[in-house]
Amino acid sequence: MAIPVRDGGQALARSLDALTRQTVAHELLICDSGSRDGSLATARAHGAHVLQIEPRAFSHGATRNLLMERARGARVAMLSQDAEPADERWLERLLSGFELAHDVAIVFGPYLPRRDARPAVRWELEEWFSSLACDGGPRVDRLSKDERALPARELVGRRGFFTDANSCISRQAWSQICFREVPYAEDRVLAIEMLRAGYAKAFVPDARVWHSHEYTSVQELRRCFDEWRGLREVYGWREPASPARIARRLRGELAAARRRARAERVPAGRWRVVLAASAWRSMLRLAGALLGSRADRLPAPARRLLSLERRSGFAPLDLNGEGAHGQSARAERGAADE
């Protein structure tokens, strides 16, 4: 069990408490990158082995590679510091994903909105994760040999989606394909390269964690800027900006919010407030998406201003070029040998 941490606070404490109740015995490995809020003491009080690195040494991919290197298990579960297992069988259910097929290398589960999440946040998470397994059961994704040369852009969406905030990874597969040291979306990149190498990924709907964020309006826009900049860097995806497409999207999201509000019998006194909040959030997210997917055209100071992570760079990753297939080719041989 591996978690990267920096100033995890009470959310980290709740996550570690939930881990102590799991039905599967496990080691607990924490990599801390400069906490000043007592997170180190919290981790050690829960029996964790703690690795410490300087804040400047942290990156999403490199830090997770370090955790994978130091972990001893054949399979390494990962959480973010604020993702709390929903029940005592979370790890057991996550591990069951490897039993779905012999070639499964990465497994992930859904996020549950926290109990105090706003309706728009809750609806978005519920709709997205329910769409990953329409029948409510586990789902396994893989690429046929003919599909492994598909451009990364073709894997945007459900088929290529993976999150390491609630995941488990085969060490054997990771030894062939490790995390890339990218500024953002290291989990999406890992999924693309695993799939191209002949491995499968599994989604287990019952392996749930409490994980949602309540952002201010400015934070919401900045978070979406970072996310869509990451999609542009990884997949080359640029969000369509035609007025007709934007209008259809906003109308569709508002109609979906109306349906959910009716289904949940939102009181008449709250109806307009809930729908107005949902519409405002949709507009903020769309603005962040349009700006983020055009981050390559913005000057560095503007990127920094728009970024929740205060990142000013733009680092496109060539997952379609000749060099992109090196470790995938090695891993394809490894997958065939399993």
ZAGUVEX-89227 format. One record per residue: residue in three letters; x, y, z of N, C-alpha, C in turn. Coordinates in steps of 0.1 Angstrom, whole numbers, padded with zeros to 4 digits, always signed. Each point is the difference from the previous one (the first is absolute). Example, Ala and Ser with C-alpha at 12.3 -4.5 7.8 and 13.67 -1.06 7.14 Angstrom:
BEGIN
ALA+0132-0057+0078-0009+0012+0000+0009+0012+0000
SER-0004+0011-0007+0009+0011+0000-0008+0011+0008
! end
This chain:
BEGIN
MET+0008-0012+0000-0008+0012+0000+0009+0012+0000
ALA-0001+0009-0010+0009+0011-0002-0008+0013-0002
ILE+0005+0011+0007-0007+0013-0001+0011+0011+0000
PRO+0000+0008-0010+0008+0013+0000-0007+0010+0009
VAL+0007+0007+0008-0006+0009+0010+0008+0013+0001
ARG-0008+0011+0001+0005+0013+0005-0011+0007+0007
ASP+0002+0003+0013-0010+0007+0007-0014-0006-0001
GLY-0001-0013+0003-0013-0007-0002-0011+0003+0009
GLY+0004+0005+0012-0010+0004+0010-0010-0011+0004
GLN-0012+0005+0004-0010-0010+0005-0005-0010-0011
ALA+0001+0004-0013-0004-0009-0010+0009-0012-0001
LEU+0013+0002+0002+0010-0011+0001-0003-0008+0012
ALA-0003+0006+0011-0003-0008+0012-0012-0009-0002
ARG-0010+0005-0006-0012-0008-0003+0003-0012-0010
SER+0008+0003-0010+0004-0010-0009+0008-0012+0007
LEU+0009+0004+0008+0009-0010+0007-0009-0007+0010
ASP-0009+0006+0007-0009-0007+0009-0008-0011-0008
ALA-0005+0004-0012-0008-0010-0008+0009-0011-0004
LEU+0013+0002-0003+0009-0010-0004+0002-0011+0011
THR+0000+0005+0013+0002-0009+0011-0011-0010+0001
ARG-0012+0002-0006-0011-0008+0001-0002-0010-0012
GLN+0010+0000-0009-0001-0008-0012+0001-0015+0003
THR-0007-0008-0008+0000-0015+0003+0013-0006-0006
VAL+0007+0007-0007+0013-0006-0006+0012+0007+0007
ALA+0009-0009+0005+0012+0005+0007+0009+0007-0011
HIS+0006+0011+0004+0008+0007-0010+0011+0008+0007
GLU+0011+0003-0007+0009+0010+0005-0004+0014-0004
LEU+0004+0010+0008-0004+0014-0003+0012+0008-0003
LEU+0001+0006-0011+0012+0007-0005-0004+0015-0003
ILE+0006+0009+0006-0003+0014-0002+0012+0007-0006
CYS-0002+0009-0010+0011+0008-0004-0004+0015+0002
ASP+0007+0006+0010-0003+0014+0004+0009+0010-0007
SER-0005+0010-0006+0008+0010-0007+0000+0014+0007
GLY+0002+0000+0014+0001+0012+0007-0012+0005+0008
SER-0007-0010+0006-0011+0004+0008+0004+0008+0013
ARG-0008+0010+0003+0002+0007+0012-0012+0000+0010
ASP-0009-0009-0003-0013+0001+0008-0002-0012+0009
GLY+0011-0008+0002-0002-0012+0009-0003-0013-0008
SER+0000+0001-0013-0003-0012-0008+0010-0011+0002
LEU+0013+0003+0002+0010-0010+0003-0003-0008+0013
ALA-0004+0008+0010-0004-0007+0013-0012-0009-0002
THR-0010+0005-0008-0012-0007-0002+0003-0013-0008
ALA+0009+0000-0010+0003-0011-0007+0007-0011+0009
ARG+0010+0005+0008+0007-0009+0008-0009-0006+0011
ALA-0009+0007+0005-0009-0005+0010-0009-0011-0006
HIS-0002+0000-0013-0008-0011-0006+0009-0011-0005
GLY+0013+0000+0004+0009-0011-0004+0006+0001-0014
ALA+0000+0012-0006+0005+0001-0013+0016+0001+0000
HIS+0005-0006-0011+0014+0003-0003+0001+0012-0008
VAL+0007+0010+0005+0000+0014-0007+0013+0002-0007
LEU-0002+0004-0013+0011+0005-0008-0001+0016+0000
GLN+0011+0007+0001-0001+0014-0001+0009+0005-0011
ILE-0006+0009-0008+0007+0007-0011-0002+0015+0001
GLU+0008+0008-0006-0001+0014+0000-0012+0004-0009
PRO-0007+0011+0003-0011+0004-0008+0003+0002-0015
ARG+0012+0005-0003+0004+0002-0014+0002-0014-0007
ALA+0002-0011+0007+0002-0013-0006-0013-0007-0004
PHE-0011+0006+0005-0013-0006-0003-0004+0002-0014
SER-0005-0011-0006-0008+0001-0013-0009-0012+0001
HIS-0012+0001-0007-0010-0010+0001+0005-0014-0004
GLY+0008+0000-0011+0005-0013-0005+0011-0005+0007
ALA+0011+0009+0003+0012-0005+0006-0003-0004+0015
THR-0008+0007+0007-0003-0004+0014-0007-0013+0000
ARG-0010-0003-0009-0006-0013+0000+0009-0011-0004
ASN+0009+0003-0009+0011-0010-0003+0008-0004+0012
LEU+0003+0010+0008+0008-0002+0012-0008-0009+0010
LEU-0013+0003+0001-0008-0009+0009-0001-0014-0006
MET-0001-0002-0013-0001-0013-0006+0013-0007+0002
GLU+0012+0007-0001+0013-0006+0002+0001-0006+0015
ARG-0005+0008+0009+0002-0003+0014-0010-0010+0006
ALA-0011-0001-0007-0011-0010+0005+0005-0014-0003
ARG-0005-0009+0009+0005-0014-0001-0010-0010-0006
GLY-0013+0005-0001-0010-0009-0005+0000-0002-0015
ALA-0006-0011-0005-0001-0002-0014-0010+0009-0007
ARG-0009+0005+0009-0009+0010-0005-0001+0012+0010
VAL+0001+0012-0005+0001+0012+0008-0013+0009-0002
ALA-0007+0001+0011-0012+0009+0000+0004+0014+0002
MET-0006+0009-0006+0003+0014+0001-0013+0009+0003
LEU+0002+0009+0009-0010+0010+0003+0006+0014-0001
SER-0008+0010-0002+0004+0014+0003-0002+0002+0015
GLN+0006+0011+0005+0000+0002+0015-0014+0003+0005
ASP-0009+0004-0009-0014+0004+0004-0010-0010-0005
ALA+0004-0012-0004-0010-0010-0005-0002-0010+0011
GLU-0012-0001+0005-0003-0009+0012-0007-0012-0004
PRO+0005-0012+0002-0007-0012-0003-0014+0000+0006
ALA-0010-0004-0008-0014+0001+0005-0004-0010+0010
ASP+0007-0012+0000-0004-0010+0009+0013-0009+0002
GLU-0002-0010+0009+0012-0009+0003+0003-0010-0010
ARG-0008-0001-0011+0003-0010-0011+0006+0007-0012
TRP+0003+0013+0001+0005+0008-0012+0012-0007-0006
LEU+0010-0003+0008+0012-0006-0006-0002-0014-0005
GLU-0008-0008+0007-0004-0013-0005-0007+0000-0014
ARG-0009+0010-0001-0007+0001-0013+0009+0005-0011
LEU+0009+0009+0004+0010+0006-0010+0008-0012-0006
LEU+0006-0008+0009+0008-0011-0004-0007-0010-0008
SER-0013-0001+0002-0008-0010-0008+0000+0004-0015
GLY+0003+0012-0003+0001+0004-0015+0010-0008-0007
PHE+0011-0005+0006+0010-0008-0007-0005-0014-0003
GLU-0011-0004+0006-0005-0013-0002-0009+0000-0012
LEU-0003+0011-0006-0010+0001-0011+0006-0005-0013
ALA+0013+0001-0001+0007-0005-0012+0015-0001+0003
HIS+0007-0009-0007+0014-0002+0003+0009+0011-0004
ASP-0005+0009-0009+0009+0011-0005-0003+0014+0007
VAL-0008+0000+0010-0003+0012+0007+0013+0005+0008
ALA+0004+0012-0003+0012+0006+0006-0003+0012+0009
ILE-0011+0007-0002-0004+0011+0008-0015-0001+0003
VAL-0004+0003+0012-0014+0000+0005-0003+0013+0006
PHE-0012+0005-0002-0004+0012+0007-0015-0001+0004
GLY-0004+0009+0010-0013+0000+0004-0006+0015+0000
PRO-0012+0002+0003-0007+0013-0001+0002+0009+0012
TYR-0003+0013-0002+0000+0009+0011-0015+0002+0004
LEU-0002+0000+0013-0013+0004+0005+0000+0015+0004
PRO-0010+0007-0003+0000+0014+0005-0002+0000+0015
ARG+0007+0009+0007-0001+0001+0014-0014+0004+0004
ARG-0004-0003+0012-0014+0003+0004-0004+0014+0000
ASP+0010+0009+0000-0004+0015+0000+0003+0005-0014
ALA+0002-0008-0010+0002+0005-0014-0012+0007-0005
ARG+0002+0011-0008-0011+0006-0007-0006-0009-0010
PRO-0013+0002-0003-0007-0008-0010+0008-0001-0013
ALA+0005+0011-0006+0007-0001-0013+0012-0009+0001
VAL+0008+0001+0011+0012-0008+0002-0004-0015+0001
ARG-0011-0002+0008-0004-0014+0002-0005-0006-0013
TRP-0008+0007-0008-0006-0005-0012+0011-0003-0010
GLU+0010+0009-0001+0011-0002-0010+0007-0014+0003
LEU+0004-0002+0013+0007-0012+0003-0008-0012-0002
GLU-0013+0000+0005-0008-0011-0002-0002-0004-0014
GLU-0003+0010-0009-0002-0003-0014+0012-0005-0007
TRP+0012+0006+0003+0012-0004-0007+0003-0015+0004
PHE+0001-0003+0012+0004-0013+0004-0010-0011-0003
SER-0013+0004+0001-0010-0010-0005+0001-0003-0015
SER+0004+0010-0007+0002-0002-0015+0011-0010-0003
LEU+0009-0002+0009+0012-0009-0003-0004-0015+0001
ALA-0011-0003+0006-0005-0014+0000-0016+0001+0000
CYS-0005+0000-0012-0015+0003-0001-0008-0010+0007
ASP+0005-0013+0001-0008-0010+0006+0002-0001+0015
GLY+0009+0009+0005+0002+0000+0015+0011-0010+0004
GLY+0005-0008-0009+0010-0010+0004+0014+0004-0005
PRO+0010-0008+0003+0014+0004-0004+0001+0001-0015
ARG+0010+0007-0004+0003+0002-0014+0015-0002-0003
VAL+0003-0007-0010+0014-0002-0005+0002+0006-0013
ASP+0010+0008-0002+0003+0007-0013+0014-0005-0004
ARG+0001-0003-0013+0013-0003-0006-0001+0005-0015
LEU+0011+0000-0006+0001+0004-0014+0004-0013-0008
SER-0006-0002-0012+0004-0010-0009+0014+0004-0006
LYS+0007-0009-0006+0013+0003-0006-0002+0011-0010
ASP-0011+0000-0008-0002+0010-0010-0002+0013+0006
GLU-0005+0001+0012-0004+0013+0006+0012+0006+0008
ARG+0010-0007+0002+0011+0005+0009+0008+0011-0007
ALA-0002+0002-0013+0007+0011-0007-0009+0012-0001
LEU-0012-0001+0006-0009+0012+0000+0006+0012+0006
PRO-0002+0012-0006+0006+0012+0006-0007+0002+0014
ALA+0008+0006+0009-0004+0002+0014-0014+0007+0000
ARG-0002+0009-0009-0013+0007-0001-0012-0009+0000
GLU+0002-0012-0006-0012-0009-0001-0003-0007+0013
LEU+0009+0002+0010-0003-0006+0013-0005+0010+0011
VAL-0003+0012-0005-0006+0009+0009-0014-0006+0005
GLY-0003+0001+0012-0013-0004+0005+0000-0013+0008
ARG-0011-0008-0001-0001-0011+0009+0010-0011-0003
ARG+0003-0003-0012+0009-0011-0003+0014+0002+0005
GLY+0005+0012+0000+0013+0003+0005+0001+0005+0014
PHE-0011+0002+0006-0001+0006+0014+0006-0009+0010
PHE+0008+0006+0009+0005-0007+0012+0004+0010+0010
THR-0002-0003+0013+0004+0010+0010+0008-0008+0011
ASP+0012+0006+0003+0008-0007+0011-0003+0005+0014
ALA-0011+0009+0001-0004+0004+0013-0008-0011+0007
ASN-0004-0010-0007-0007-0012+0005+0003-0012-0009
SER+0012-0006+0002+0005-0009-0010+0008-0011+0006
CYS+0004-0010-0008+0009-0010+0004+0008-0004-0013
ILE+0013-0002+0001+0009-0002-0011+0008-0013+0002
SER+0001-0008-0011+0009-0012+0001+0014+0005-0001
ARG+0008-0005+0009+0014+0004+0000+0007-0006-0012
GLN-0004-0012-0004+0006-0006-0012-0002+0009-0012
ALA-0012+0004-0002-0003+0009-0012+0007+0013+0002
TRP+0000+0006+0012+0007+0013+0002+0015-0002-0003
SER+0006-0011+0003+0014-0002-0003+0003+0001-0015
GLN-0010-0002-0008+0001+0002-0015-0004+0014-0004
ILE-0010+0005+0007-0005+0014-0004-0002+0008+0013
CYS+0008+0009+0003-0001+0008+0012-0007+0013-0003
PHE-0003+0008+0011-0006+0013-0002+0010+0009-0008
ARG-0006+0008-0009+0008+0011-0006+0002+0011+0010
GLU+0011+0007-0001+0002+0012+0009-0006+0012-0007
VAL-0013+0001-0001-0008+0011-0006-0006+0009+0010
PRO-0003+0012-0003-0005+0010+0010-0014-0004+0004
TYR-0008-0007-0008-0014-0002+0002-0005-0012-0007
ALA-0010-0007+0004-0006-0011-0006+0009-0012-0002
GLU+0009-0002+0010+0009-0012-0001-0008-0013+0000
ASP-0012+0000+0006-0008-0012+0000-0006-0003-0014
ARG-0004+0010-0007-0005-0002-0014+0011-0005-0009
VAL+0012+0005+0002+0011-0004-0009+0003-0015+0003
LEU+0000-0003+0013+0003-0014+0004-0010-0009-0007
ALA-0013+0003+0001-0010-0008-0006+0001-0002-0015
ILE+0004+0011-0007+0002-0001-0015+0011-0009-0003
GLU+0011+0001+0007+0012-0009-0003-0003-0014+0004
MET-0007-0002+0011-0003-0014+0004-0009-0006-0010
LEU-0010+0007-0005-0009-0006-0010+0007-0003-0013
ARG+0008+0010-0004+0008-0002-0013+0009-0012+0001
ALA+0005-0003+0012+0009-0011+0002-0006-0014+0001
GLY-0014+0000+0000-0007-0013+0000-0005-0003+0014
TYR+0001+0008+0009-0006-0002+0013-0015+0005+0000
ALA-0007-0004+0010-0014+0004+0002-0001+0009+0012
LYS-0011+0008+0001-0003+0007+0012-0014-0004+0004
ALA-0002+0000+0013-0013-0004+0006-0006+0011+0008
PHE-0013+0002-0001-0008+0009+0009-0009-0008+0009
VAL+0001+0002+0013-0008-0007+0010-0009+0010+0007
PRO-0013+0000-0004-0009+0010+0006-0001+0000+0015
ASP+0002-0012+0006-0002-0001+0014+0012+0004+0009
ALA+0011+0002-0007+0012+0005+0007+0000+0015+0001
ARG-0008+0005+0009-0003+0014+0000+0007+0008+0011
VAL+0003+0012-0003+0006+0009+0010-0007+0013+0000
TRP-0001+0007+0012-0005+0013+0001+0010+0010-0005
HIS-0003+0007-0010+0010+0009-0006-0007+0011-0009
SER-0002+0011+0005-0005+0012-0008+0005+0013+0006
HIS-0001+0010-0008+0006+0013+0004-0011+0011-0001
GLU+0000+0009+0009-0008+0012-0001+0008+0012-0003
TYR+0000+0004-0012+0008+0011-0005-0008+0013+0000
THR+0007+0011+0002-0006+0013-0003-0001+0001-0015
SER-0007+0011-0005-0001+0002-0014+0013+0001-0007
VAL+0009+0008+0006+0013+0002-0006+0008-0013+0000
GLN-0001-0008+0011+0007-0012+0000-0005-0010-0010
GLU-0014+0000-0002-0006-0009-0009+0006+0002-0014
LEU+0000+0013-0004+0005+0004-0013+0015-0005-0002
ARG+0008+0003+0011+0014-0003-0001+0002-0015+0000
ARG-0007-0008+0008+0001-0014+0000-0003-0006-0014
CYS-0010+0005-0007-0004-0004-0013+0011+0004-0010
PHE+0006+0012+0002+0011+0004-0009+0011-0010+0001
ASP+0004-0004+0012+0010-0010+0002-0003-0014-0007
GLU-0013-0004+0002-0004-0013-0005+0000+0000-0015
TRP-0005+0010-0006-0001+0000-0015+0014+0004-0006
ARG+0008+0007+0007+0014+0001-0005+0007-0013+0000
GLY-0003-0008+0011+0006-0014+0000-0005-0008-0012
LEU-0013+0001-0003-0006-0008-0011+0007+0005-0013
ARG+0003+0012-0001+0007+0006-0012+0014-0006-0001
GLU+0007+0000+0011+0014-0004+0001+0001-0015-0003
VAL-0010-0008+0006+0001-0015-0001-0006-0005-0013
TYR-0012+0004-0003-0007-0005-0012+0000+0009-0012
GLY+0004+0012+0002-0001+0010-0012-0014+0004-0001
TRP-0009-0001+0010-0014+0003-0001-0002+0015+0001
ARG-0008+0006-0009-0004+0014+0001-0015+0001+0001
GLU-0005+0005+0010-0015+0001+0002-0006+0009-0011
PRO-0010-0006-0007-0006+0008-0011-0006+0013+0005
ALA+0001+0011-0008-0004+0013+0005-0010+0006-0009
SER-0007-0007-0009-0010+0006-0008-0012+0004+0009
PRO-0006+0011-0003-0011+0005+0008-0012-0010+0001
ALA-0002-0007-0012-0011-0010+0000+0003-0012+0010
ARG+0013-0004+0000+0004-0011+0008-0001+0004+0015
ILE+0005+0012+0003-0001+0005+0014-0014+0001+0005
ALA-0009+0005-0009-0014+0002+0004-0006-0014+0002
ARG+0002-0010-0008-0005-0013+0001+0005-0007+0013
ARG+0012+0002+0003+0006-0005+0013-0007+0005+0012
LEU-0001+0014+0000-0005+0006+0012-0015-0003+0002
ARG-0008-0001-0012-0014-0004+0001-0001-0014+0005
GLY+0009-0009-0005-0001-0014+0005+0003-0002+0014
GLU+0010+0008+0005+0003-0001+0015-0011+0005+0008
LEU-0006+0011-0004-0011+0006+0008-0012-0009+0000
ALA-0003-0006-0012-0011-0010-0001+0003-0012+0010
ALA+0012-0005+0000+0003-0011+0009-0001+0004+0014
ALA+0003+0012+0004-0001+0005+0014-0015+0001+0003
ARG-0008+0004-0009-0015+0001+0002-0005-0014+0003
ARG+0004-0010-0008-0005-0014+0002+0004-0005+0014
ARG+0012+0002+0004+0005-0004+0013-0008+0007+0011
ALA-0002+0012-0002-0007+0008+0011-0014-0005+0001
ARG-0007-0003-0011-0013-0006+0000+0000-0014+0007
ALA+0009-0008-0005+0001-0014+0005+0002+0000+0016
GLU+0008+0010+0005+0002+0000+0014-0010+0009+0008
ARG-0010+0005-0008-0010+0008+0006+0005+0011+0009
VAL+0009+0008-0007+0006+0012+0006-0012+0009+0004
PRO-0001+0005+0012-0011+0009+0004-0001+0012-0010
ALA-0012+0005-0002-0002+0011-0009+0008+0012+0005
GLY+0002+0002+0013+0007+0012+0004+0015+0000-0003
ARG+0005-0012-0003+0014-0002-0003+0003-0002-0015
TRP-0011-0003-0007+0001-0004-0015+0009+0010-0008
ARG-0004+0013+0001+0007+0010-0008+0014+0002+0005
VAL+0002-0001+0012+0014+0002+0006+0009-0011-0005
VAL-0005-0013+0001+0008-0011-0004+0003+0000-0015
LEU-0010+0003-0008+0002+0001-0015+0009+0011-0004
ALA-0001+0012+0007+0009+0011-0003+0014-0003+0004
ALA+0002-0007+0011+0014-0004+0004+0006-0010-0010
SER-0009-0009-0004+0005-0010-0010+0004+0006-0013
ALA-0008+0010-0005+0003+0007-0012+0012+0008+0001
TRP+0002+0007+0011+0012+0008+0003+0013-0009+0000
ARG-0001-0011+0006+0011-0010+0001+0003-0005-0014
SER-0010-0003-0008+0002-0005-0014+0007+0011-0008
MET-0003+0012+0002+0006+0011-0008+0015+0002+0004
LEU+0002-0001+0013+0014+0001+0005+0009-0012-0005
ARG-0006-0012+0000+0008-0011-0004+0002+0001-0015
LEU-0009+0004-0008+0002+0002-0014+0010+0010-0003
ALA+0000+0011+0007+0010+0011-0002+0014-0006+0003
GLY+0001-0007+0011+0013-0006+0003+0004-0010-0010
ALA-0009-0008-0006+0003-0010-0010+0005+0007-0013
LEU-0007+0011-0004+0004+0007-0012+0014+0006+0001
LEU+0002+0006+0012+0013+0007+0002+0011-0011+0002
GLY-0003-0010+0007+0011-0010+0003+0004-0008-0013
SER-0010-0003-0008+0004-0007-0012+0006+0008-0011
ARG+0002+0013+0003+0007+0010-0008+0012+0006+0007
ALA+0004-0007+0010+0011+0005+0009+0013+0003-0008
ASP+0002-0008-0011+0012+0002-0008+0000+0014-0007
ARG-0011+0006-0001-0001+0013-0006+0001+0012+0010
LEU+0000-0004+0013+0001+0011+0010+0014+0002+0005
PRO+0003+0013+0004+0013+0002+0006+0001-0006+0013
ALA+0013-0003+0004+0002-0007+0013-0006+0008+0012
PRO+0000+0013+0001-0006+0006+0012-0015-0002+0000
ALA-0007-0001-0012-0014-0002+0000-0003-0015+0005
ARG+0008-0009-0005-0002-0014+0005+0002-0001+0015
ARG+0010+0007+0005+0001-0001+0015-0012+0006+0007
LEU-0005+0011-0005-0011+0007+0006-0012-0009+0000
LEU-0002-0008-0011-0012-0008-0002+0001-0013+0007
SER+0011-0004+0004+0003-0014+0006-0003-0001+0015
LEU-0007-0010+0004-0002-0002+0014+0013-0004+0006
GLU+0009-0007-0007+0013-0005+0004+0010+0010-0001
ARG-0003+0012-0006+0009+0011-0003+0011-0004-0009
ARG-0003-0009-0009+0010-0005-0010-0001+0008-0013
SER+0012+0006-0004+0000+0009-0011+0003-0007-0013
GLY+0005-0012+0000+0005-0007-0012-0011-0007-0008
PHE+0005-0004-0012-0008-0008-0009+0009-0011-0005
ALA-0002-0013+0003+0009-0011-0003-0007-0011-0008
PRO-0001+0002-0013-0007-0010-0008+0008-0013+0001
LEU-0007-0011+0000+0006-0014+0001-0003-0007-0013
ASP+0010-0004-0007-0002-0007-0013-0002-0015+0003
LEU-0013-0004+0001-0003-0014+0002-0003-0007-0013
ASN+0002+0007-0011-0003-0006-0014+0013-0002-0008
GLY+0011+0006+0005+0012-0001-0008+0008-0013+0002
GLU+0011-0002-0007+0008-0012+0001+0005-0003+0014
GLY+0004+0011+0007+0005-0002+0014-0011-0003+0010
ALA-0012+0001-0004-0011-0003+0010-0002-0014+0002
HIS+0005-0009-0010-0004-0014+0001+0011-0008+0005
GLY+0011+0006+0005+0011-0008+0005-0003-0009+0012
GLN-0005+0006+0011-0003-0008+0011-0013-0008-0002
SER-0009+0005-0009-0011-0008-0003+0004-0013-0007
ALA+0010+0000-0009+0004-0012-0006+0006-0009+0009
ARG+0008+0005+0010+0006-0009+0010-0011-0007+0008
ALA-0010+0008+0004-0011-0005+0008-0009-0010-0007
GLU-0001+0002-0014-0008-0009-0007+0006-0014+0000
ARG+0013-0001+0000+0007-0013+0002-0003-0005+0014
GLY+0000+0009+0010-0002-0004+0014-0014-0005+0001
ALA-0010+0007-0006-0014-0005+0001-0002-0013-0006
ALA+0007-0003-0011-0002-0013-0007+0006-0011+0008
ASP+0010+0003+0009+0007-0010+0008-0008-0004+0012
GLU-0010+0009+0004-0007-0003+0013-0009-0012-0001
! end
